[in-house]
């Protein structure tokens, strides 16, 4: 079981704005922001739901390769809302909302690329 995940971004302020908007339909919000407490003094923003930051971005600078992160959505409408919010926040399409039966019959997901090219997914595993 994971407690949290984080990665660095090339433009901290831009990424913070993007994730604030894109993750809102999933019930995620900016919960905590730290700077001096981090090992190298770079800013870090923790997003989560119900007061627990479990998704972090850091201002150390961009990565050489993109990462993939998937967020759970409670229903398919929420996947759709995430996709629209992410595109409005500046994401690029990487897979419109729809079934991905090669994973399993009820795998409904949408994929976007964030401003750094990271592959961000919202997925619902429940039947329609």
MOPAC internal coordinates of N, CA, C and O (Angstrom, degrees):
PM7 1SCF
backbone

  N    0.0000 0     0.00 0     0.00 0    0    0    0
  C    1.4481 1     0.00 0     0.00 0    1    0    0
  C    1.5217 1   108.37 1     0.00 0    2    1    0
  O    1.2310 1   120.60 1   -47.29 1    3    2    1
  N    1.3088 1   116.46 1   132.71 1    3    2    1
  C    1.4575 1   121.79 1   177.73 1    5    3    2
  C    1.5203 1   111.29 1   -86.10 1    6    5    3
  O    1.2310 1   120.86 1   -37.14 1    7    6    5
  N    1.3084 1   115.96 1   142.86 1    7    6    5
  C    1.4535 1   120.91 1   172.50 1    9    7    6
  C    1.5269 1   110.22 1   -91.32 1   10    9    7
  O    1.2310 1   120.69 1   137.05 1   11   10    9
  N    1.3301 1   116.28 1   -42.95 1   11   10    9
  C    1.4592 1   120.81 1   177.07 1   13   11   10
  C    1.5221 1   109.63 1  -163.88 1   14   13   11
  O    1.2310 1   121.13 1   -13.82 1   15   14   13
  N    1.3298 1   115.43 1   166.18 1   15   14   13
  C    1.4554 1   122.69 1   177.22 1   17   15   14
  C    1.5156 1   107.54 1  -139.22 1   18   17   15
  O    1.2310 1   120.75 1   -30.77 1   19   18   17
  N    1.3194 1   116.17 1   149.23 1   19   18   17
  C    1.4493 1   120.18 1   178.51 1   21   19   18
  C    1.5160 1   111.26 1  -154.19 1   22   21   19
  O    1.2310 1   121.13 1   -23.02 1   23   22   21
  N    1.3186 1   115.44 1   156.98 1   23   22   21
  C    1.4547 1   121.35 1   175.40 1   25   23   22
  C    1.5180 1   108.53 1  -153.58 1   26   25   23
  O    1.2310 1   121.38 1   -18.84 1   27   26   25
  N    1.3271 1   114.97 1   161.16 1   27   26   25
  C    1.4611 1   120.02 1  -178.44 1   29   27   26
  C    1.5218 1   110.75 1   -86.45 1   30   29   27
  O    1.2310 1   121.39 1   -24.70 1   31   30   29
  N    1.3219 1   114.94 1   155.30 1   31   30   29
  C    1.4581 1   122.88 1  -179.40 1   33   31   30
  C    1.5272 1   109.02 1  -128.43 1   34   33   31
  O    1.2310 1   120.80 1   -23.59 1   35   34   33
  N    1.3236 1   116.08 1   156.41 1   35   34   33
  C    1.4633 1   119.81 1  -176.11 1   37   35   34
  C    1.5244 1   113.05 1   -77.51 1   38   37   35
  O    1.2310 1   119.69 1   148.81 1   39   38   37
  N    1.3129 1   118.19 1   -31.19 1   39   38   37
  C    1.4612 1   122.61 1  -179.34 1   41   39   38
  C    1.5275 1   107.05 1  -132.70 1   42   41   39
  O    1.2310 1   120.99 1   -81.59 1   43   42   41
  N    1.3144 1   115.70 1    98.41 1   43   42   41
  C    1.4640 1   121.97 1  -172.43 1   45   43   42
  C    1.5348 1   112.35 1   -58.23 1   46   45   43
  O    1.2310 1   119.87 1   130.99 1   47   46   45
  N    1.3295 1   117.86 1   -49.01 1   47   46   45
  C    1.4724 1   120.54 1  -177.21 1   49   47   46
  C    1.5239 1   110.92 1   -62.69 1   50   49   47
  O    1.2310 1   120.10 1   137.16 1   51   50   49
  N    1.3209 1   117.41 1   -42.84 1   51   50   49
  C    1.4679 1   121.42 1   179.16 1   53   51   50
  C    1.5283 1   110.42 1   -63.20 1   54   53   51
  O    1.2310 1   120.37 1   134.67 1   55   54   53
  N    1.3242 1   116.90 1   -45.33 1   55   54   53
  C    1.4642 1   120.73 1  -179.06 1   57   55   54
  C    1.5274 1   110.85 1   -65.55 1   58   57   55
  O    1.2310 1   120.11 1   140.78 1   59   58   57
  N    1.3104 1   117.40 1   -39.22 1   59   58   57
  C    1.4717 1   120.49 1   178.50 1   61   59   58
  C    1.5214 1   110.47 1   -62.38 1   62   61   59
  O    1.2310 1   120.13 1   136.05 1   63   62   61
  N    1.3256 1   117.36 1   -43.95 1   63   62   61
  C    1.4744 1   120.32 1   176.62 1   65   63   62
  C    1.5298 1   110.39 1   -62.14 1   66   65   63
  O    1.2310 1   120.54 1   134.95 1   67   66   65
  N    1.3355 1   116.57 1   -45.05 1   67   66   65
  C    1.4683 1   120.93 1  -178.67 1   69   67   66
  C    1.5232 1   110.99 1   -59.17 1   70   69   67
  O    1.2310 1   119.84 1   127.36 1   71   70   69
  N    1.3308 1   117.92 1   -52.64 1   71   70   69
  C    1.4578 1   120.47 1  -176.15 1   73   71   70
  C    1.5255 1   112.16 1   -68.83 1   74   73   71
  O    1.2310 1   119.73 1   148.03 1   75   74   73
  N    1.3151 1   118.13 1   -31.97 1   75   74   73
  C    1.4645 1   120.32 1   175.64 1   77   75   74
  C    1.5260 1   109.91 1   -59.26 1   78   77   75
  O    1.2310 1   120.28 1   135.65 1   79   78   77
  N    1.3185 1   117.07 1   -44.35 1   79   78   77
  C    1.4678 1   121.31 1  -178.66 1   81   79   78
  C    1.5275 1   111.92 1   -77.94 1   82   81   79
  O    1.2310 1   120.14 1   134.14 1   83   82   81
  N    1.3162 1   117.33 1   -45.86 1   83   82   81
  C    1.4661 1   120.80 1  -173.87 1   85   83   82
  C    1.5188 1   113.10 1   -68.17 1   86   85   83
  O    1.2310 1   119.86 1   146.28 1   87   86   85
  N    1.3217 1   117.87 1   -33.72 1   87   86   85
  C    1.4678 1   120.61 1  -175.81 1   89   87   86
  C    1.5225 1   113.68 1   -90.36 1   90   89   87
  O    1.2310 1   119.83 1   170.97 1   91   90   89
  N    1.3315 1   117.92 1    -9.03 1   91   90   89
  C    1.4740 1   120.87 1  -179.00 1   93   91   90
  C    1.5285 1   113.07 1   -55.68 1   94   93   91
  O    1.2310 1   118.61 1   137.20 1   95   94   93
  N    1.3452 1   120.26 1   -42.80 1   95   94   93
  C    1.4680 1   118.46 1   179.41 1   97   95   94
  C    1.5309 1   113.44 1   -62.85 1   98   97   95
  O    1.2310 1   120.23 1   159.60 1   99   98   97
  N    1.3223 1   117.17 1   -20.40 1   99   98   97
  C    1.4646 1   121.05 1   179.69 1  101   99   98
  C    1.5297 1   112.08 1   -88.75 1  102  101   99
  O    1.2310 1   120.59 1  -176.98 1  103  102  101
  N    1.3242 1   116.48 1     3.02 1  103  102  101
  C    1.4591 1   120.54 1  -179.10 1  105  103  102
  C    1.5163 1   113.26 1    83.89 1  106  105  103
  O    1.2310 1   120.23 1  -169.31 1  107  106  105
  N    1.3231 1   117.17 1    10.69 1  107  106  105
  C    1.4563 1   121.76 1   179.25 1  109  107  106
  C    1.5216 1   109.95 1   -92.09 1  110  109  107
  O    1.2310 1   121.29 1   -35.54 1  111  110  109
  N    1.3218 1   115.13 1   144.46 1  111  110  109
  C    1.4543 1   122.12 1   177.02 1  113  111  110
  C    1.5269 1   108.37 1  -142.90 1  114  113  111
  O    1.2310 1   120.96 1   -15.89 1  115  114  113
  N    1.3202 1   115.76 1   164.11 1  115  114  113
  C    1.4573 1   120.61 1   173.42 1  117  115  114
  C    1.5223 1   107.34 1   -70.22 1  118  117  115
  O    1.2310 1   120.55 1   -61.81 1  119  118  117
  N    1.3294 1   116.56 1   118.19 1  119  118  117
  C    1.4629 1   121.31 1  -176.20 1  121  119  118
  C    1.5242 1   111.38 1  -101.98 1  122  121  119
  O    1.2310 1   121.03 1   143.40 1  123  122  121
  N    1.3209 1   115.63 1   -36.60 1  123  122  121
  C    1.4518 1   119.20 1  -173.53 1  125  123  122
  C    1.5193 1   109.60 1  -150.24 1  126  125  123
  O    1.2310 1   121.18 1   -36.58 1  127  126  125
  N    1.3249 1   115.35 1   143.42 1  127  126  125
  C    1.4549 1   120.60 1   174.38 1  129  127  126
  C    1.5195 1   107.17 1  -134.71 1  130  129  127
  O    1.2310 1   120.82 1   -49.66 1  131  130  129
  N    1.3232 1   116.04 1   130.34 1  131  130  129
  C    1.4616 1   121.28 1  -179.23 1  133  131  130
  C    1.5161 1   109.33 1  -131.02 1  134  133  131
  O    1.2310 1   121.02 1   -25.73 1  135  134  133
  N    1.3282 1   115.66 1   154.27 1  135  134  133
  C    1.4583 1   119.30 1   175.16 1  137  135  134
  C    1.5156 1   110.39 1  -137.40 1  138  137  135
  O    1.2310 1   120.16 1   118.12 1  139  138  137
  N    1.2871 1   117.30 1   -61.88 1  139  138  137
  C    1.4642 1   120.05 1  -175.62 1  141  139  138
  C    1.5216 1   113.01 1   -64.78 1  142  141  139
  O    1.2310 1   120.33 1   152.84 1  143  142  141
  N    1.3197 1   116.97 1   -27.16 1  143  142  141
  C    1.4579 1   121.16 1  -176.57 1  145  143  142
  C    1.5225 1   113.07 1   -76.51 1  146  145  143
  O    1.2310 1   119.75 1   163.80 1  147  146  145
  N    1.3431 1   118.09 1   -16.20 1  147  146  145
  C    1.4575 1   120.03 1  -178.70 1  149  147  146
  C    1.5200 1   109.61 1   -75.13 1  150  149  147
  O    1.2310 1   121.02 1   -19.64 1  151  150  149
  N    1.3026 1   115.65 1   160.36 1  151  150  149
  C    1.4563 1   120.87 1  -174.43 1  153  151  150
  C    1.5218 1   113.79 1   -58.08 1  154  153  151
  O    1.2310 1   119.63 1   141.14 1  155  154  153
  N    1.3001 1   118.32 1   -38.86 1  155  154  153
  C    1.4569 1   120.68 1  -175.06 1  157  155  154
  C    1.5143 1   113.13 1  -115.08 1  158  157  155
  O    1.2310 1   119.76 1  -169.41 1  159  158  157
  N    1.3203 1   118.07 1    10.59 1  159  158  157
  C    1.4493 1   121.53 1   176.79 1  161  159  158
  C    1.5134 1   115.18 1    79.36 1  162  161  159
  O    1.2310 1   119.69 1  -169.16 1  163  162  161
  N    1.3288 1   118.19 1    10.84 1  163  162  161
  C    1.4570 1   120.94 1   176.62 1  165  163  162
  C    1.5183 1   109.48 1   -83.20 1  166  165  163
  O    1.2310 1   120.14 1   -29.71 1  167  166  165
  N    1.3420 1   117.34 1   150.29 1  167  166  165
  C    1.4617 1   118.59 1   177.68 1  169  167  166
  C    1.5221 1   111.42 1   -70.44 1  170  169  167
  O    1.2310 1   121.46 1   -27.94 1  171  170  169
  N    1.3175 1   114.82 1   152.06 1  171  170  169
  C    1.4591 1   121.81 1   176.06 1  173  171  170
  C    1.5200 1   107.96 1  -141.86 1  174  173  171
  O    1.2310 1   120.93 1   -40.34 1  175  174  173
  N    1.3400 1   115.83 1   139.66 1  175  174  173
  C    1.4594 1   121.76 1   179.80 1  177  175  174
  C    1.5144 1   108.66 1  -120.95 1  178  177  175
  O    1.2310 1   121.19 1   -51.81 1  179  178  177
  N    1.3294 1   115.32 1   128.19 1  179  178  177
  C    1.4612 1   121.52 1   178.64 1  181  179  178
  C    1.5131 1   110.92 1  -107.08 1  182  181  179
  O    1.2310 1   121.01 1   -57.20 1  183  182  181
  N    1.3182 1   115.68 1   122.80 1  183  182  181
  C    1.4617 1   122.57 1   178.82 1  185  183  182
  C    1.5252 1   108.75 1  -108.35 1  186  185  183
  O    1.2310 1   120.92 1   -29.03 1  187  186  185
  N    1.3209 1   115.85 1   150.97 1  187  186  185
  C    1.4538 1   119.26 1   177.45 1  189  187  186
  C    1.5064 1   111.53 1  -177.64 1  190  189  187
  O    1.2310 1   121.99 1     8.50 1  191  190  189
  N    1.3179 1   113.79 1  -171.50 1  191  190  189
  C    1.4580 1   121.89 1   178.18 1  193  191  190
  C    1.5224 1   108.03 1  -125.03 1  194  193  191
  O    1.2310 1   120.90 1   -28.83 1  195  194  193
  N    1.3012 1   115.88 1   151.17 1  195  194  193
  C    1.4668 1   122.18 1   176.27 1  197  195  194
  C    1.5225 1   112.04 1    56.98 1  198  197  195
  O    1.2310 1   120.29 1  -143.80 1  199  198  197
  N    1.3393 1   117.06 1    36.20 1  199  198  197
  C    1.4604 1   121.64 1   173.75 1  201  199  198
  C    1.5147 1   116.24 1    80.24 1  202  201  199
  O    1.2310 1   119.20 1  -177.42 1  203  202  201
  N    1.3212 1   119.12 1     2.58 1  203  202  201
  C    1.4733 1   122.40 1  -177.19 1  205  203  202
  C    1.5257 1   110.27 1  -111.25 1  206  205  203
  O    1.2310 1   119.69 1   -71.81 1  207  206  205
  N    1.3465 1   118.19 1   108.19 1  207  206  205
  C    1.4570 1   119.06 1   176.81 1  209  207  206
  C    1.5229 1   110.54 1   -75.57 1  210  209  207
  O    1.2310 1   120.80 1   -63.83 1  211  210  209
  N    1.3354 1   116.08 1   116.17 1  211  210  209
  C    1.4663 1   119.10 1   179.90 1  213  211  210
  C    1.5247 1   112.67 1  -123.04 1  214  213  211
  O    1.2310 1   120.37 1   178.42 1  215  214  213
  N    1.3333 1   116.90 1    -1.58 1  215  214  213
  C    1.4581 1   121.87 1   176.66 1  217  215  214
  C    1.5230 1   107.77 1  -127.94 1  218  217  215
  O    1.2310 1   120.73 1   -60.00 1  219  218  217
  N    1.3260 1   116.20 1   120.00 1  219  218  217
  C    1.4617 1   121.82 1  -173.73 1  221  219  218
  C    1.5197 1   111.62 1  -121.95 1  222  221  219
  O    1.2310 1   121.51 1   -36.52 1  223  222  221
  N    1.3407 1   114.72 1   143.48 1  223  222  221
  C    1.4598 1   120.93 1   168.13 1  225  223  222
  C    1.5229 1   107.09 1  -120.90 1  226  225  223
  O    1.2310 1   120.86 1   -31.90 1  227  226  225
  N    1.3254 1   115.97 1   148.10 1  227  226  225
  C    1.4562 1   120.71 1  -179.54 1  229  227  226
  C    1.5099 1   111.11 1  -129.05 1  230  229  227
  O    1.2310 1   121.08 1   -28.10 1  231  230  229
  N    1.3271 1   115.55 1   151.90 1  231  230  229
  C    1.4563 1   121.79 1  -176.08 1  233  231  230
  C    1.5131 1   115.26 1   -90.86 1  234  233  231
  O    1.2310 1   119.71 1  -156.24 1  235  234  233
  N    1.3188 1   118.17 1    23.76 1  235  234  233
  C    1.4687 1   120.57 1  -178.86 1  237  235  234
  C    1.5207 1   113.42 1   -69.09 1  238  237  235
  O    1.2310 1   120.03 1   160.27 1  239  238  237
  N    1.3052 1   117.54 1   -19.73 1  239  238  237
  C    1.4664 1   121.76 1  -177.37 1  241  239  238
  C    1.5115 1   109.82 1   124.07 1  242  241  239
  O    1.2310 1   120.67 1   -18.62 1  243  242  241
  N    1.3199 1   116.33 1   161.38 1  243  242  241
  C    1.4534 1   121.70 1  -175.97 1  245  243  242
  C    1.5153 1   113.53 1   -64.27 1  246  245  243
  O    1.2310 1   121.01 1   -20.11 1  247  246  245
  N    1.3105 1   115.68 1   159.89 1  247  246  245
  C    1.4617 1   123.17 1   177.32 1  249  247  246
  C    1.5191 1   109.95 1   -92.69 1  250  249  247
  O    1.2310 1   120.52 1   -20.89 1  251  250  249
  N    1.3021 1   116.62 1   159.11 1  251  250  249
  C    1.4640 1   121.26 1   177.11 1  253  251  250
  C    1.5202 1   112.12 1   -74.24 1  254  253  251
  O    1.2310 1   120.37 1   152.12 1  255  254  253
  N    1.3196 1   116.90 1   -27.88 1  255  254  253
  C    1.4662 1   121.68 1   179.80 1  257  255  254
  C    1.5230 1   108.63 1  -130.78 1  258  257  255
  O    1.2310 1   121.64 1   -29.36 1  259  258  257
  N    1.3025 1   114.47 1   150.64 1  259  258  257
  C    1.4641 1   119.87 1  -179.90 1  261  259  258
  C    1.5237 1   110.77 1   -75.54 1  262  261  259
  O    1.2310 1   121.34 1   -26.07 1  263  262  261
  N    1.3285 1   115.04 1   153.93 1  263  262  261
  C    1.4603 1   121.66 1   174.13 1  265  263  262
  C    1.5269 1   108.48 1  -110.94 1  266  265  263
  O    1.2310 1   121.24 1   -13.88 1  267  266  265
  N    1.3251 1   115.24 1   166.12 1  267  266  265
  C    1.4646 1   121.81 1   176.81 1  269  267  266
  C    1.5260 1   107.63 1  -122.16 1  270  269  267
  O    1.2310 1   120.90 1   -46.56 1  271  270  269
  N    1.3195 1   115.88 1   133.44 1  271  270  269
  C    1.4533 1   121.25 1   175.56 1  273  271  270
  C    1.5235 1   107.76 1  -137.77 1  274  273  271
  O    1.2310 1   120.78 1   -42.02 1  275  274  273
  N    1.3424 1   116.11 1   137.98 1  275  274  273
  C    1.4609 1   121.59 1  -179.55 1  277  275  274
  C    1.5243 1   109.43 1  -121.58 1  278  277  275
  O    1.2310 1   121.05 1   -48.46 1  279  278  277
  N    1.3153 1   115.60 1   131.54 1  279  278  277
  C    1.4548 1   122.76 1   178.26 1  281  279  278
  C    1.5275 1   109.35 1  -106.43 1  282  281  279
  O    1.2310 1   120.45 1   -39.71 1  283  282  281
  N    1.3213 1   116.74 1   140.29 1  283  282  281
  C    1.4590 1   122.24 1   178.43 1  285  283  282
  C    1.5225 1   109.58 1   -76.66 1  286  285  283
  O    1.2310 1   121.07 1   -45.96 1  287  286  285
  N    1.3101 1   115.57 1   134.04 1  287  286  285
  C    1.4597 1   122.05 1   172.77 1  289  287  286
  C    1.5284 1   107.79 1  -114.17 1  290  289  287
  O    1.2310 1   120.33 1   -37.71 1  291  290  289
  N    1.3106 1   116.97 1   142.29 1  291  290  289
  C    1.4640 1   120.48 1  -177.19 1  293  291  290
  C    1.5170 1   113.81 1   -72.41 1  294  293  291
  O    1.2310 1   120.62 1   154.84 1  295  294  293
  N    1.3333 1   116.41 1   -25.16 1  295  294  293
  C    1.4650 1   120.02 1  -179.41 1  297  295  294
  C    1.5228 1   109.28 1  -154.15 1  298  297  295
  O    1.2310 1   121.26 1    -8.39 1  299  298  297
  N    1.3176 1   115.19 1   171.61 1  299  298  297
  C    1.4627 1   120.41 1  -176.64 1  301  299  298
  C    1.5200 1   112.35 1   -68.30 1  302  301  299
  O    1.2310 1   120.25 1   146.70 1  303  302  301
  N    1.3167 1   117.13 1   -33.30 1  303  302  301
  C    1.4650 1   120.11 1   178.15 1  305  303  302
  C    1.5284 1   110.69 1   -61.87 1  306  305  303
  O    1.2310 1   120.39 1   145.64 1  307  306  305
  N    1.3214 1   116.85 1   -34.36 1  307  306  305
  C    1.4556 1   120.68 1   178.61 1  309  307  306
  C    1.5253 1   111.09 1   -69.83 1  310  309  307
  O    1.2310 1   120.24 1   143.47 1  311  310  309
  N    1.3396 1   117.14 1   -36.53 1  311  310  309
  C    1.4684 1   120.50 1   173.56 1  313  311  310
  C    1.5240 1   109.30 1   -59.35 1  314  313  311
  O    1.2310 1   120.76 1   133.34 1  315  314  313
  N    1.3248 1   116.15 1   -46.66 1  315  314  313
  C    1.4642 1   120.90 1   179.32 1  317  315  314
  C    1.5267 1   111.13 1   -60.26 1  318  317  315
  O    1.2310 1   120.35 1   136.38 1  319  318  317
  N    1.3318 1   116.94 1   -43.62 1  319  318  317
  C    1.4690 1   121.59 1  -179.33 1  321  319  318
  C    1.5310 1   110.85 1   -65.27 1  322  321  319
  O    1.2310 1   120.12 1   139.16 1  323  322  321
  N    1.3286 1   117.38 1   -40.84 1  323  322  321
  C    1.4660 1   120.97 1   175.92 1  325  323  322
  C    1.5277 1   110.01 1   -57.87 1  326  325  323
  O    1.2310 1   120.43 1   131.58 1  327  326  325
  N    1.3142 1   116.79 1   -48.42 1  327  326  325
  C    1.4642 1   122.00 1  -177.50 1  329  327  326
  C    1.5269 1   110.81 1   -58.11 1  330  329  327
  O    1.2310 1   120.60 1   132.64 1  331  330  329
  N    1.3304 1   116.45 1   -47.36 1  331  330  329
  C    1.4684 1   120.46 1   179.95 1  333  331  330
  C    1.5300 1   111.43 1   -65.45 1  334  333  331
  O    1.2310 1   120.01 1   137.95 1  335  334  333
  N    1.3229 1   117.59 1   -42.05 1  335  334  333
  C    1.4669 1   120.96 1   179.82 1  337  335  334
  C    1.5251 1   110.77 1   -65.48 1  338  337  335
  O    1.2310 1   120.42 1   140.12 1  339  338  337
  N    1.3160 1   116.80 1   -39.88 1  339  338  337
  C    1.4667 1   120.24 1  -179.81 1  341  339  338
  C    1.5202 1   110.65 1   -66.11 1  342  341  339
  O    1.2310 1   120.21 1   136.64 1  343  342  341
  N    1.3344 1   117.21 1   -43.36 1  343  342  341
  C    1.4695 1   119.70 1   177.92 1  345  343  342
  C    1.5284 1   110.54 1   -62.33 1  346  345  343
  O    1.2310 1   120.57 1   138.40 1  347  346  345
  N    1.3356 1   116.51 1   -41.60 1  347  346  345
  C    1.4628 1   120.46 1   178.69 1  349  347  346
  C    1.5313 1   111.43 1   -64.73 1  350  349  347
  O    1.2310 1   120.61 1   152.75 1  351  350  349
  N    1.3266 1   116.44 1   -27.25 1  351  350  349
  C    1.4683 1   121.16 1   179.71 1  353  351  350
  C    1.5281 1   112.45 1   -85.36 1  354  353  351
  O    1.2310 1   120.37 1   178.73 1  355  354  353
  N    1.3309 1   116.90 1    -1.27 1  355  354  353
  C    1.4557 1   119.56 1   176.51 1  357  355  354
  C    1.5157 1   116.06 1   111.20 1  358  357  355
  O    1.2310 1   119.80 1  -174.59 1  359  358  357
  N    1.3180 1   117.98 1     5.41 1  359  358  357
  C    1.4662 1   120.81 1   178.82 1  361  359  358
  C    1.5241 1   110.18 1   -70.83 1  362  361  359
  O    1.2310 1   121.50 1   -19.28 1  363  362  361
  N    1.3252 1   114.74 1   160.72 1  363  362  361
  C    1.4613 1   121.36 1   171.42 1  365  363  362
  C    1.5227 1   107.96 1  -106.68 1  366  365  363
  O    1.2310 1   121.01 1   -36.81 1  367  366  365
  N    1.3043 1   115.68 1   143.19 1  367  366  365
  C    1.4565 1   121.61 1   178.80 1  369  367  366
  C    1.5297 1   110.35 1   -61.20 1  370  369  367
  O    1.2310 1   121.07 1   -43.84 1  371  370  369
  N    1.3310 1   115.55 1   136.16 1  371  370  369
  C    1.4648 1   121.05 1   173.84 1  373  371  370
  C    1.5323 1   110.00 1  -135.27 1  374  373  371
  O    1.2310 1   120.61 1  -163.24 1  375  374  373
  N    1.3274 1   116.43 1    16.76 1  375  374  373
  C    1.4608 1   121.86 1   179.83 1  377  375  374
  C    1.5110 1   110.12 1   145.48 1  378  377  375
  O    1.2310 1   120.52 1   -78.08 1  379  378  377
  N    1.3248 1   116.62 1   101.92 1  379  378  377
  C    1.4661 1   121.94 1  -177.77 1  381  379  378
  C    1.5277 1   110.91 1   -61.50 1  382  381  379
  O    1.2310 1   120.32 1   -20.50 1  383  382  381
  N    1.3288 1   117.00 1   159.50 1  383  382  381
  C    1.4610 1   120.17 1   178.51 1  385  383  382
  C    1.5264 1   111.71 1   -55.37 1  386  385  383
  O    1.2310 1   121.32 1   -43.86 1  387  386  385
  N    1.3095 1   115.08 1   136.14 1  387  386  385
  C    1.4523 1   119.97 1   178.23 1  389  387  386
  C    1.5151 1   111.52 1   171.57 1  390  389  387
  O    1.2310 1   121.74 1    -7.23 1  391  390  389
  N    1.3064 1   114.28 1   172.77 1  391  390  389
  C    1.4682 1   120.34 1   178.21 1  393  391  390
  C    1.5213 1   110.20 1   -73.10 1  394  393  391
  O    1.2310 1   121.06 1   -35.73 1  395  394  393
  N    1.3153 1   115.57 1   144.27 1  395  394  393
  C    1.4653 1   123.65 1   174.68 1  397  395  394
  C    1.5291 1   106.62 1  -124.44 1  398  397  395
  O    1.2310 1   119.96 1  -107.02 1  399  398  397
  N    1.3505 1   117.69 1    72.98 1  399  398  397
  C    1.4678 1   121.19 1  -172.64 1  401  399  398
  C    1.5236 1   113.88 1   -65.37 1  402  401  399
  O    1.2310 1   119.63 1   166.98 1  403  402  401
  N    1.3219 1   118.31 1   -13.02 1  403  402  401
  C    1.4584 1   119.53 1   175.99 1  405  403  402
  C    1.5324 1   111.10 1   -68.31 1  406  405  403
  O    1.2310 1   119.86 1   161.16 1  407  406  405
  N    1.3462 1   117.87 1   -18.84 1  407  406  405
  C    1.4713 1   121.18 1   173.31 1  409  407  406
  C    1.5270 1   110.02 1   -88.06 1  410  409  407
  O    1.2310 1   120.47 1   125.92 1  411  410  409
  N    1.3159 1   116.71 1   -54.08 1  411  410  409
  C    1.4664 1   123.77 1   169.52 1  413  411  410
  C    1.5269 1   107.90 1  -169.76 1  414  413  411
  O    1.2310 1   120.35 1   -14.08 1  415  414  413
  N    1.3122 1   116.94 1   165.92 1  415  414  413
  C    1.4630 1   122.15 1  -169.73 1  417  415  414
  C    1.5294 1   113.88 1   -58.32 1  418  417  415
  O    1.2310 1   119.39 1   149.03 1  419  418  417
  N    1.3286 1   118.77 1   -30.97 1  419  418  417
  C    1.4621 1   121.79 1  -175.88 1  421  419  418
  C    1.5236 1   113.80 1  -106.77 1  422  421  419
  O    1.2310 1   119.72 1  -166.41 1  423  422  421
  N    1.3255 1   118.14 1    13.59 1  423  422  421
  C    1.4736 1   121.92 1  -178.23 1  425  423  422
  C    1.5244 1   108.41 1   -74.98 1  426  425  423
  O    1.2310 1   120.84 1   -76.88 1  427  426  425
  N    1.3362 1   116.00 1   103.12 1  427  426  425
  C    1.4641 1   122.72 1  -179.45 1  429  427  426
  C    1.5193 1   107.30 1  -112.85 1  430  429  427
  O    1.2310 1   120.38 1   -60.11 1  431  430  429
  N    1.3272 1   116.88 1   119.89 1  431  430  429
  C    1.4514 1   119.68 1  -173.07 1  433  431  430
  C    1.5146 1   111.84 1  -146.49 1  434  433  431
  O    1.2310 1   121.69 1   -16.29 1  435  434  433
  N    1.3305 1   114.38 1   163.71 1  435  434  433
  C    1.4579 1   123.34 1   171.28 1  437  435  434
  C    1.5165 1   107.53 1  -136.15 1  438  437  435
  O    1.2310 1   120.99 1   -33.87 1  439  438  437
  N    1.3248 1   115.71 1   146.13 1  439  438  437
  C    1.4637 1   121.78 1  -177.24 1  441  439  438
  C    1.5318 1   109.31 1  -127.81 1  442  441  439
  O    1.2310 1   121.09 1   -43.14 1  443  442  441
  N    1.3267 1   115.53 1   136.86 1  443  442  441
  C    1.4640 1   121.60 1   174.57 1  445  443  442
  C    1.5231 1   108.74 1  -134.68 1  446  445  443
  O    1.2310 1   121.32 1   -20.43 1  447  446  445
  N    1.3215 1   115.09 1   159.57 1  447  446  445
  C    1.4554 1   121.18 1   172.94 1  449  447  446
  C    1.5172 1   107.86 1  -105.47 1  450  449  447
  O    1.2310 1   120.52 1   -55.59 1  451  450  449
  N    1.3364 1   116.61 1   124.41 1  451  450  449
  C    1.4592 1   120.62 1   180.00 1  453  451  450
  C    1.5315 1   109.35 1   -73.65 1  454  453  451
  O    1.2310 1   119.44 1    -0.65 1  455  454  453
  N    1.3461 1   118.68 1   179.35 1  455  454  453
  C    1.4639 1   119.94 1  -177.06 1  457  455  454
  C    1.5357 1   114.72 1   -58.30 1  458  457  455
  O    1.2310 1   119.67 1   157.86 1  459  458  457
  N    1.3344 1   118.24 1   -22.14 1  459  458  457
  C    1.4616 1   121.35 1   177.29 1  461  459  458
  C    1.5243 1   112.83 1   -95.76 1  462  461  459
  O    1.2310 1   120.00 1  -178.96 1  463  462  461
  N    1.3167 1   117.61 1     1.04 1  463  462  461
  C    1.4562 1   121.05 1  -179.50 1  465  463  462
  C    1.5157 1   114.52 1    88.84 1  466  465  463
  O    1.2310 1   119.95 1  -171.63 1  467  466  465
  N    1.3496 1   117.71 1     8.37 1  467  466  465
  C    1.4563 1   120.69 1   176.66 1  469  467  466
  C    1.5249 1   109.35 1   -72.11 1  470  469  467
  O    1.2310 1   120.86 1   -40.13 1  471  470  469
  N    1.3239 1   115.97 1   139.87 1  471  470  469
  C    1.4557 1   122.45 1  -177.35 1  473  471  470
  C    1.5318 1   108.79 1   -86.89 1  474  473  471
  O    1.2310 1   120.46 1   -69.10 1  475  474  473
  N    1.3126 1   116.72 1   110.90 1  475  474  473
  C    1.4671 1   123.05 1  -176.77 1  477  475  474
  C    1.5162 1   108.07 1  -111.76 1  478  477  475
  O    1.2310 1   121.29 1   -51.00 1  479  478  477
  N    1.3266 1   115.14 1   129.00 1  479  478  477
  C    1.4645 1   122.12 1  -174.82 1  481  479  478
  C    1.5233 1   110.34 1  -123.55 1  482  481  479
  O    1.2310 1   121.17 1   -33.98 1  483  482  481
  N    1.3144 1   115.36 1   146.02 1  483  482  481
  C    1.4630 1   122.12 1   165.33 1  485  483  482
  C    1.5120 1   105.76 1  -118.44 1  486  485  483
  O    1.2310 1   120.50 1   -46.96 1  487  486  485
  N    1.3531 1   116.65 1   133.04 1  487  486  485
  C    1.4552 1   120.15 1  -174.85 1  489  487  486
  C    1.5261 1   110.74 1  -136.64 1  490  489  487
  O    1.2310 1   121.50 1   -39.59 1  491  490  489
  N    1.3239 1   114.74 1   140.41 1  491  490  489
  C    1.4554 1   122.80 1   172.84 1  493  491  490
  C    1.5126 1   107.33 1  -120.34 1  494  493  491
  O    1.2310 1   120.30 1   -51.17 1  495  494  493
  N    1.3356 1   117.02 1   128.83 1  495  494  493
  C    1.4648 1   122.23 1  -178.73 1  497  495  494
  C    1.5358 1   112.30 1   -99.12 1  498  497  495
  O    1.2310 1   120.44 1   175.47 1  499  498  497
  N    1.3193 1   116.75 1    -4.53 1  499  498  497
  C    1.4624 1   120.97 1  -175.71 1  501  499  498
  C    1.5272 1   111.25 1   -80.02 1  502  501  499
  O    1.2310 1   120.74 1   -30.80 1  503  502  501
  N    1.3495 1   116.18 1   149.20 1  503  502  501
  C    1.4566 1   117.72 1   172.94 1  505  503  502
  C    1.5319 1   110.15 1   -63.60 1  506  505  503
  O    1.2310 1   120.93 1   -22.25 1  507  506  505
  N    1.2938 1   115.83 1   157.75 1  507  506  505
  C    1.4623 1   121.31 1  -176.85 1  509  507  506
  C    1.4817 1   113.58 1   -49.37 1  510  509  507
  O    1.2310 1   120.10 1   180.00 1  511  510  509

